[in-house]
Amino acid sequence: MVKEEKLKAVEELRKAIDSYEVMGIIDMHKLPTSQIQQIKKKVRGQAEIRITKKAVLLHALEGVKKENLEEFKKLLPVMPGLILTSMDPFKFYGIVDKLKSPASAKEGDIAPNDIEVSAGPTNLLPGPAISELAKAGIQAGVEEGKISVKRDTVVAKKGAVINAVVASALKKLNILPMLIGMKVVAVYHKGMIYGKDVLSLVGEPYLNKLKEAFVHALNLSVGISYPTKENIGYLLSKAELEAKALENLIKKPEEKIEAPKEVETKQESGGVS
């Protein structure tokens, strides 16, 4: 990039950053261009996506008068992208995180779920493809001039690393098991930086965390017998059970202890008298 063009790009990006309250860092590594274009269309009117070199982005941020940007710059990945918006950071992340599209599996990918190849006809012509499918554990034959899969087969379990053979077979069968979306690293808003661990709590995960915290607090309060309006019913039930247990213990008859029997010593006849 020529120096003048670079300076112009830096200035344009700086002005764009200044005009928005919220900006998010994206990790562009392994994110196909087709997915980027799809996401851009879906967020049009809500957010602006800028793909630029890391050096240009760093220079642009240097001239921005916002708090805590030094910490924000430390989070930039090797291949960064920037999303600019005026939406609430958590609402924004909730929208972006759902923007995923199906994609082919590649060697080294982790299976997001059990990947199953269903039985039935394919569009593949007879030939080397049959042996390639067989290497992936897929039983196939020829029916009506086309390759047909003989039975349902799970070629990769959830969490397993997908090898080259399986990836190639899935691509031939036009099976797209992966979901690709933007990897949001962090979001900046008025000096605050929200990492993915915080942003990912938006929606259902956050509610689940609250429910989990409530259950732990309730169990603790019952365990130490600390009365509240939320646990009073449990405490009364607990007290009733303990009272009945104590009552049964008091009413239990004492076990009878038998006296030891006297040992009788027989004298042999003709013994000393």
C-alpha positions as CSV (number, residue, x, y, z in Angstrom):
1,M,0.0,0.0,0.0
2,V,1.4,3.4,-1.1
3,K,2.1,5.8,1.8
4,E,-0.6,8.3,0.7
5,E,-3.2,5.5,0.3
6,K,-2.2,4.1,3.7
7,L,-2.6,7.5,5.4
8,K,-6.0,8.0,3.7
9,A,-7.2,4.5,4.8
10,V,-6.1,5.3,8.4
11,E,-7.9,8.6,8.4
12,E,-11.1,7.1,7.0
13,L,-11.1,4.3,9.6
14,R,-10.4,6.8,12.4
15,K,-13.4,8.9,11.4
16,A,-15.6,5.8,11.3
17,I,-14.5,4.7,14.7
18,D,-15.2,8.2,16.1
19,S,-18.7,8.1,14.7
20,Y,-19.8,5.0,16.6
21,E,-20.1,4.3,20.3
22,V,-19.5,0.5,20.1
23,M,-16.7,-1.3,18.3
24,G,-16.0,-5.0,18.3
25,I,-12.8,-6.9,17.4
26,I,-13.3,-9.9,15.0
27,D,-10.7,-12.7,14.4
28,M,-10.7,-13.1,10.6
29,H,-8.5,-16.3,10.7
30,K,-10.1,-19.0,8.6
31,L,-13.2,-17.0,7.9
32,P,-14.1,-17.4,4.2
33,T,-14.9,-14.3,2.1
34,S,-18.3,-15.7,1.2
35,Q,-19.3,-15.9,4.9
36,I,-18.1,-12.3,5.5
37,Q,-20.2,-11.0,2.6
38,Q,-23.3,-12.9,3.9
39,I,-22.8,-11.4,7.4
40,K,-22.4,-7.9,6.0
41,K,-25.7,-8.2,4.2
42,K,-27.5,-9.4,7.3
43,V,-26.2,-6.6,9.6
44,R,-26.6,-3.8,7.0
45,G,-28.3,-0.8,8.7
46,Q,-27.3,-2.1,12.1
47,A,-23.6,-2.3,12.0
48,E,-20.6,-1.6,9.7
49,I,-17.9,-4.2,9.2
50,R,-14.4,-3.0,8.3
51,I,-11.7,-5.5,7.2
52,T,-8.3,-4.0,7.3
53,K,-4.6,-4.7,8.1
54,K,-3.6,-4.8,11.7
55,A,-1.1,-2.0,11.2
56,V,-3.7,0.3,9.7
57,L,-6.1,-0.4,12.5
58,L,-3.5,0.3,15.1
59,H,-2.6,3.6,13.5
60,A,-6.3,4.5,13.3
61,L,-6.8,3.8,17.0
62,E,-3.9,6.0,18.0
63,G,-5.7,9.1,16.9
64,V,-9.0,8.2,18.5
65,K,-9.8,10.1,21.7
66,K,-11.5,7.3,23.8
67,E,-10.6,5.8,27.2
68,N,-8.8,2.5,27.7
69,L,-7.9,2.0,24.1
70,E,-4.5,0.7,25.0
71,E,-6.0,-2.4,26.6
72,F,-8.3,-2.8,23.6
73,K,-5.4,-2.7,21.2
74,K,-3.7,-5.6,23.1
75,L,-6.6,-7.9,22.2
76,L,-6.2,-7.5,18.4
77,P,-5.5,-10.8,16.7
78,V,-3.1,-11.3,13.8
79,M,-5.9,-10.9,11.2
80,P,-8.3,-8.5,12.8
81,G,-11.6,-7.1,11.6
82,L,-13.7,-4.3,13.2
83,I,-17.5,-4.1,13.7
84,L,-18.8,-0.6,14.4
85,T,-22.3,-0.1,15.7
86,S,-24.4,2.1,18.0
87,M,-26.3,-0.9,19.5
88,D,-26.1,-2.1,23.1
89,P,-22.9,-4.3,23.3
90,F,-24.8,-7.4,24.6
91,K,-27.7,-7.0,22.2
92,F,-25.2,-6.6,19.4
93,Y,-23.2,-9.7,20.3
94,G,-26.4,-11.7,20.6
95,I,-27.3,-10.9,17.0
96,V,-23.8,-11.4,15.6
97,D,-23.2,-14.7,17.4
98,K,-26.2,-16.2,15.7
99,L,-25.1,-15.2,12.2
100,K,-23.6,-18.6,11.2
101,S,-23.8,-20.4,7.9
102,P,-23.1,-24.1,7.0
103,A,-19.6,-24.9,5.6
104,S,-17.5,-27.8,4.5
105,A,-15.4,-29.7,7.0
106,K,-11.6,-29.4,6.7
107,E,-8.9,-31.6,8.0
108,G,-8.3,-30.7,11.7
109,D,-11.8,-29.3,12.3
110,I,-13.6,-30.4,15.4
111,A,-17.0,-32.1,14.8
112,P,-19.7,-29.8,16.4
113,N,-22.1,-32.8,16.6
114,D,-22.2,-36.4,15.5
115,I,-21.7,-36.2,11.7
116,E,-23.9,-38.8,10.0
117,V,-24.1,-39.8,6.3
118,S,-27.6,-41.0,5.6
119,A,-28.4,-44.0,3.4
120,G,-29.7,-43.2,-0.1
121,P,-28.8,-42.1,-3.6
122,T,-26.1,-39.5,-4.4
123,N,-25.2,-37.5,-7.5
124,L,-21.8,-39.2,-7.7
125,L,-21.0,-41.2,-10.8
126,P,-19.4,-44.7,-10.4
127,G,-15.7,-44.7,-10.1
128,P,-12.9,-44.0,-7.6
129,A,-15.4,-42.2,-5.4
130,I,-16.7,-45.5,-4.1
131,S,-13.3,-46.5,-2.7
132,E,-12.8,-43.0,-1.3
133,L,-16.1,-43.3,0.6
134,A,-15.1,-46.8,1.8
135,K,-11.9,-45.4,3.3
136,A,-14.1,-43.0,5.3
137,G,-16.2,-46.0,6.6
138,I,-19.1,-45.4,4.3
139,Q,-20.6,-48.4,2.5
140,A,-21.7,-47.5,-1.0
141,G,-22.6,-49.3,-4.3
142,V,-24.0,-48.4,-7.7
143,E,-27.8,-48.1,-8.2
144,E,-29.3,-46.8,-11.4
145,G,-26.0,-45.5,-12.7
146,K,-25.2,-43.5,-9.6
147,I,-23.4,-44.2,-6.3
148,S,-25.8,-44.9,-3.4
149,V,-24.9,-45.1,0.3
150,K,-26.0,-48.4,1.7
151,R,-26.7,-47.5,5.3
152,D,-26.6,-44.6,7.8
153,T,-23.1,-44.1,9.0
154,V,-21.6,-41.8,11.7
155,V,-18.3,-40.8,10.3
156,A,-17.2,-38.5,13.1
157,K,-18.5,-38.3,16.7
158,K,-19.1,-35.0,18.4
159,G,-15.8,-33.5,19.6
160,A,-13.7,-35.7,17.3
161,V,-11.0,-34.3,15.0
162,I,-12.0,-34.7,11.4
163,N,-9.3,-36.3,9.3
164,A,-8.5,-35.6,5.6
165,V,-10.3,-38.8,4.4
166,V,-13.6,-38.0,6.1
167,A,-13.4,-34.3,5.1
168,S,-12.9,-35.3,1.4
169,A,-15.8,-37.8,1.6
170,L,-18.2,-35.2,3.1
171,K,-17.2,-32.7,0.5
172,K,-18.0,-35.1,-2.3
173,L,-21.4,-35.8,-0.8
174,N,-22.0,-32.1,-0.4
175,I,-22.5,-32.4,3.3
176,L,-21.8,-29.2,5.2
177,P,-21.4,-30.1,8.9
178,M,-19.6,-27.0,10.1
179,L,-21.1,-23.7,11.2
180,I,-19.0,-20.7,10.4
181,G,-19.5,-17.2,11.8
182,M,-17.6,-14.2,13.0
183,K,-15.4,-14.8,16.1
184,V,-15.9,-11.8,18.2
185,V,-12.9,-11.4,20.5
186,A,-14.1,-8.4,22.5
187,V,-16.4,-5.4,22.4
188,Y,-15.6,-1.8,23.5
189,H,-18.2,0.6,24.8
190,K,-17.4,3.9,26.7
191,G,-14.1,2.7,28.1
192,M,-15.4,-0.7,29.1
193,I,-14.1,-3.8,27.4
194,Y,-16.3,-6.9,27.4
195,G,-14.6,-10.2,26.5
196,K,-16.3,-13.2,24.9
197,D,-16.6,-14.9,28.3
198,V,-18.9,-12.1,29.5
199,L,-20.6,-11.4,26.2
200,S,-21.5,-15.1,25.8
201,L,-23.7,-14.9,28.9
202,V,-26.3,-12.9,27.0
203,G,-29.8,-14.5,26.8
204,E,-30.4,-18.1,27.9
205,P,-26.9,-18.7,29.3
206,Y,-27.2,-15.7,31.6
207,L,-30.6,-16.9,32.9
208,N,-29.2,-20.4,33.5
209,K,-26.3,-18.8,35.5
210,L,-28.9,-16.9,37.7
211,K,-30.9,-20.1,38.2
212,E,-27.8,-22.0,39.2
213,A,-26.7,-19.3,41.6
214,F,-30.1,-19.2,43.2
215,V,-30.1,-23.0,43.8
216,H,-26.6,-22.9,45.4
217,A,-27.7,-20.0,47.6
218,L,-30.9,-21.8,48.6
219,N,-29.1,-25.0,49.5
220,L,-26.5,-23.1,51.6
221,S,-29.2,-21.2,53.5
222,V,-31.1,-24.4,54.3
223,G,-27.9,-26.2,55.3
224,I,-27.0,-23.5,57.8
225,S,-30.7,-23.0,58.9
226,Y,-30.8,-19.4,57.9
227,P,-34.5,-18.5,57.4
228,T,-35.7,-16.4,54.4
229,K,-39.0,-16.2,52.7
230,E,-37.7,-18.3,49.9
231,N,-36.5,-21.2,52.1
232,I,-38.9,-21.2,55.0
233,G,-40.9,-24.1,53.6
234,Y,-37.8,-26.2,53.2
235,L,-36.7,-25.4,56.7
236,L,-40.0,-26.4,58.2
237,S,-40.0,-29.6,56.3
238,K,-36.4,-30.3,57.4
239,A,-37.4,-29.5,61.1
240,E,-40.4,-31.9,60.9
241,L,-38.2,-34.7,59.5
242,E,-35.6,-34.2,62.2
243,A,-38.3,-34.1,64.9
244,K,-39.8,-37.4,63.7
245,A,-36.3,-39.0,63.6
246,L,-35.7,-37.8,67.2
247,E,-39.1,-39.0,68.4
248,N,-38.4,-42.5,66.9
249,L,-35.1,-42.6,68.6
250,I,-36.6,-41.8,72.0
251,K,-39.4,-44.3,71.7
252,K,-37.1,-47.1,70.7
253,P,-37.1,-49.7,73.5
254,E,-33.8,-50.5,75.1
255,E,-32.2,-53.7,74.0
256,K,-32.5,-56.4,76.7
257,I,-29.1,-57.6,78.0
258,E,-29.1,-61.2,79.1
259,A,-27.1,-62.2,82.1
260,P,-24.3,-64.7,81.4
261,K,-25.2,-68.3,82.2
262,E,-23.5,-70.0,85.1
263,V,-20.8,-72.4,84.1
264,E,-21.5,-75.8,85.6
265,T,-18.5,-78.0,86.5
266,K,-19.2,-81.7,86.5
267,Q,-17.1,-83.8,88.8
268,E,-16.0,-87.1,87.4
269,S,-17.1,-90.1,89.4
270,G,-14.5,-91.5,91.7
271,G,-12.9,-88.1,92.1
272,V,-11.5,-86.6,95.2
273,S,-14.4,-85.6,97.5
